[in-house]
Each structure stands twice: as C-alpha cells, then as structure tokens.
Amino acid sequence: MLRTPVHTVSCGSMSDKAACFFTEKSDNCYMDIQSLSVNMSQASVQEQAAVQVQAMGLDMMKEQAAALDKLLSSVQVITDPNLGRNVNLLA
C-alpha cells in the first residue's frame, strides 16, 4: 500500500489544520486510519488547551470586574460646591 498523501479533505468537527489523509492504491482511495487518528488526537489536545486558556482569561476578567466594582463602590462623593470651580493657571 502506497502511503503518500494524495490530497487532504477538511473534516467538519476537526479544528484548524487537522485534515483526513487519503492514500492511493491503484485507482481507489483508502483512508489512512493511522494519520487520521493522530490528527484527531492532536486536534482534541489543541481544543482542550484552547478551552483552558479561555477559562483562565474568563477567571481573570471576573477578578478584575470584582476589583473595579469594589473600587467604584468606595468612591466618596464630593459635596463641597466650591471644589473644581477655579483653576490656577499660574502654578
């Protein structure tokens, strides 16, 4: 069996550059199961890593939002009507 890839076909649920490899024997095309298995495994690992990175980013954004909410709730309202009326341009 000749194992050189003849062409690649993009698979529906596989991510990025994962593809199904076909090998040629005579006039018929056969799927190379070994290459397909390796590619599917790599795609699965890449997808799991991407999900983990996104989850870490989401956790960071939640922490930052909580810190911002805490900061904004601690702001004191300025009640002196004279503050901010004049600007010293000579300083």
ZITAJO-V646401 format. One record per residue. N is the residue number from 1. RES is the residue in one letter. SS is DSSP state (alpha for helix, beta for strand, coil for the rest). OMEGA is omega in whole degrees, 0 to 359 (NA if undefined). Layout:
# ZITAJO-V646401
((N:RES:SS:OMEGA) (N:RES:SS:OMEGA))
This chain:
# ZITAJO-V646401
((1:M:coil:178) (2:L:coil:187) (3:R:coil:177) (4:T:coil:180) (5:P:beta:178) (6:V:beta:178) (7:H:beta:178) (8:T:beta:178) (9:V:beta:180) (10:S:beta:180) (11:C:coil:186) (12:G:coil:187) (13:S:coil:182) (14:M:coil:186) (15:S:coil:173) (16:D:coil:190) (17:K:coil:178) (18:A:coil:182) (19:A:beta:176) (20:C:beta:180) (21:F:beta:178) (22:F:beta:175) (23:T:beta:186) (24:E:beta:172) (25:K:beta:185) (26:S:coil:180) (27:D:coil:184) (28:N:beta:175) (29:C:beta:177) (30:Y:beta:177) (31:M:beta:175) (32:D:coil:186) (33:I:alpha:181) (34:Q:alpha:178) (35:S:alpha:179) (36:L:alpha:180) (37:S:alpha:179) (38:V:alpha:181) (39:N:alpha:179) (40:M:alpha:179) (41:S:alpha:178) (42:Q:alpha:179) (43:A:alpha:179) (44:S:alpha:179) (45:V:alpha:179) (46:Q:alpha:180) (47:E:alpha:178) (48:Q:alpha:178) (49:A:alpha:179) (50:A:alpha:179) (51:V:alpha:179) (52:Q:alpha:178) (53:V:alpha:178) (54:Q:alpha:178) (55:A:alpha:177) (56:M:alpha:178) (57:G:alpha:179) (58:L:alpha:177) (59:D:alpha:178) (60:M:alpha:180) (61:M:alpha:177) (62:K:alpha:179) (63:E:alpha:179) (64:Q:alpha:178) (65:A:alpha:178) (66:A:alpha:178) (67:A:alpha:178) (68:L:alpha:178) (69:D:alpha:178) (70:K:alpha:179) (71:L:alpha:181) (72:L:alpha:180) (73:S:alpha:180) (74:S:coil:181) (75:V:coil:178) (76:Q:coil:179) (77:V:coil:179) (78:I:coil:183) (79:T:coil:179) (80:D:coil:183) (81:P:coil:182) (82:N:coil:180) (83:L:coil:177) (84:G:coil:179) (85:R:coil:184) (86:N:coil:178) (87:V:coil:179) (88:N:coil:182) (89:L:coil:183) (90:L:coil:185) (91:A:coil:NA))
